[in-house]
Amino acid sequence: MGATTVCRADTRRLISGRTVVDGVTSTALTLATRCPEKWVCVDLETGECWTHDGHAFLRASAQVRAECATALAAGEDLNAGRGHGA
C-alpha cells in the first residue's frame, strides 16, 4: 500500500479551551422560524452574541445575553440524564 498524506486543516481554540477545525470553505447556517427574536447565536471563539429582529442580525443586548444564560442553565437541567449535549 502507498503512503497517504493527510492535509491537516487549521484549527481554532474556543473560549472553553476546546479546539475545533477551521474549514477550507464557509458553511451557510440556515434557521427557519416564525419568531426570530427568540433565537441567539453565540460565537464560542469570541463570546459575541447575536440576535435577529426579522430583518437583520443585531448584537445581543445585556438583557438578551442574560436570558440566554438562563436558558442554557435551564436546558442543562432539562437534559440531565437524557444523553443530550457533551
TATA-V181734 format. One record per pair of residues at least 4 apart in sequence whose ideal C-beta (glycine too) atoms are under 6 Angstrom apart, sorted by the first residue. I is the first residue (numbers start at 1). J is the second residue. Records with the same first field share a line. If there is no record, write none. Layout:
I: J / J
This chain:
9: 21
10: 22
11: 19 / 21 / 22
12: 20 / 22 / 45
13: 19
14: 18 / 44 / 45
15: 47
36: 52 / 54
40: 49 / 51 / 60 / 68
41: 50
42: 49
43: 48
49: 60 / 65
50: 57 / 60
51: 58 / 60 / 64
52: 57
53: 58
60: 64 / 65
75: 79
79: 84 / 85
